């Protein structure tokens, strides 16, 4: 049996994914074959991957069939074993790993990610100093990917205008009118705080008018973080979200297209500002791999050595190029021979 951890508050709402959760005992018995196959398939042609909800490497919340969320419990997963497999595949494919660690993060996960050289995920909307002001650029973590938002949150233009809050009200996603009003009040305060943060960095910003997109990205570019993710929706002024969590048929999730084709990016003036020139289009900024697999678990090490295909081990040992790295144009920052 997998041991249980404490239950979350009874106010949580259960969400079914239509599939049974992974069995940690079976993972060990099969030498983590399923996760290795998944990582191999995704890393073989990628320079970097993002592990969605990497909190699941440590624990998942299980709810029995036909039960409600209050009857569920957290189930532990073999964190060190999964991180070891992840590190091994990262080394084999020379693929950078970013862990999406947003939400209710269990104790010890951030430290484990740091030790494994996995980049954490840091979003502008959530990064604040103790006094509530937006975090100063120099105080952001280096071992991270930074971005204003994600596909599950509002775009910068929508956040600035508050159109995302209006959409949530239209979809009746607030538990009460008071909660909706408090959210609007808080957004006004945050918009002023972001304006103040940009001004403190000598970046032009005003609460009035359109969102200061370029100033915000310049602000994020001043952090010591290894990677900065630029979202084309922000550059193009898109206000409709890609996904609204908590909805199914109420909103057309994952169906919104960008207003211009990829081929048009080069000629569109919105994509040609200096701050965005190098990331778009087709330029990859990858860091040299600096970590070694954290093989602290003898059983995991033995299982991996027995399960990994010998031909692939030989390829790595001979230092042959893999597709992810051969994609990088010569001379670009982060490119290595």
C-alpha positions, 0 to 999 in steps of 0.5 A: 500500500502507498501511505496516505498524507493529510487531507485538504480542506473540505471546500476542494472540488474533485475533478476527474481526468477520466483515467486511474492514477499511476500506481507507485508500486507498479512503477518500481516493479517495471523500473519506471518503464512508462515514465521513461518511455514518455520522457524519451518520446518527448525529449528526443526532439526537444531542447527543453520540456516543461513537466506540468504539475510536477507536484505529482512527482511527490503526491497526488490527491485521490478520490474514491469513485462516486465519493466527494473531495472531502473523502479523498486523501493525498497519496505519496509518490517516489519523488527521488526515484522519479527525479532520478529517471528524469535526470537520466533522460535529461542527460541522455537527450541533453534536454533542459527540464522545467517543473511547473510548481504552482499551487499547493506545493508540498514541503521539500519539493522546491529543495529537491528540484533545486538539487536536481537542477530543475528550473522552477516556474515563476509568474509575474502575477504571483511574485510579491515582496512581503509588503505586497509590492511586486518582487524586485528583479534582483530578488527572483530565483536564478534557477527558474523560468519566468513569465507573466502568465500561463495558458490557464491565466489571463494574458497581460492585456486582459489582466491590465484591463480586467477583462478576465474578471468580467469573463469570470463574472459572466460565466458565474465562476465566483461564489458570490458578488462580494468575492467578485468585487473583492477581486476587482478591488485587488486587481486595481491595487495590483495594477498600481503596484506593478506600475510602481515597480516598473517606475522604480526600474525607470521603465515607462508605465502608467495605470491609464491606457493599454498595458505596458507590455514592453516595459513588463518584459524588460522588467522580467528580462532584468531578473537573474532567471535562466529563461524568460518565456515570451507569450505571443498573445501579449505582443498581439494584444489578445484578451481572450484566454486560451483556457478557463479552468473550471469550465467545460462547455461554458467556454470554448477552451483550447480553440482560440487561434492567434490573429496571425500566422507563424509565417507572418511574425517576421513582418508584423511590426508588433513582433519587431521591437528590440526586446522581442527581436531575438526570441522570435521567430525560431531562435532557441536559447538553451543552457548547457546541462550542468547537473548529474543524475541524483542517483541516491537510490541504489534500487533505482540505479540498478533498475535503470542500468538493467532497463536502459537500451545499451545502444542509447547508452553508447550513443551518449558515451560517444558524445554524438549530437542529438536532434535537440541540440543540432537544431541550435544555430551556431553562435547563439547564446547557450549553444555548445559543441 
